[in-house]
Amino acid sequence: MSTWKLVVGLGNPGPKYQGTRHNVGFEVIDRLADGGSRPTFSRKFDGLVAEAEIEYRRVLLLKPETFMNLSGRSVAQALRFYKLSAAELLVVCDDLSLPLGKLRIRPGGSDGGQKGLRDITAQLGTDQFARLRIGIGERGEVDAADYVLGRFRGAERPIIDDALILATQAVAVWVTRGIEAAMNQFNGSGG
């Protein structure tokens, strides 16, 4: 078994998408990088990758730059290069069906309509990898694509900021103690 873990945050590259609902995965990766040894990101695996430490454990932080719906290519390249299995992967993404700021961690399963997760599953040939979903709120009558590419309203931002803090803590628990401990401690938290 490898000494590395891979934490992938999903989002869309470029300033146009910064701060959008769809980019909460990127925001978690940025917070993890800021909170530790301040690793340097480099372009690799069709994304931005950094080698970091969380609680003295070696962790790769990856932000695919392939756009959300093609995230799997980047993830598959990184797993192959570092000779990691799907069991050593955690994907952080937004979830349209969870209340704003709620967290849900699962060891695998359905993509729930999240196209980034769908592409990763297709590229890896398995849905048995950990995922941490962050609720971005109910869209109401708004088109799903418009909603996820929109920014959080003023009153929503503090709720999301709190959820991002919890999400970084959940990642640290997953890295150090595993999926069960992370699920027990963080599922349903936030919001």
Helices and strands as residue ranges (DSSP letters): E 4-9, G 15-17, G 21-23, H 24-35, E 42-44, E 47-54, E 57-64, G 68-70, H 71-82, G 86-88, E 89-95, E 103-106, H 115-124, E 130-135, H 144-148, H 157-177, H 179-186
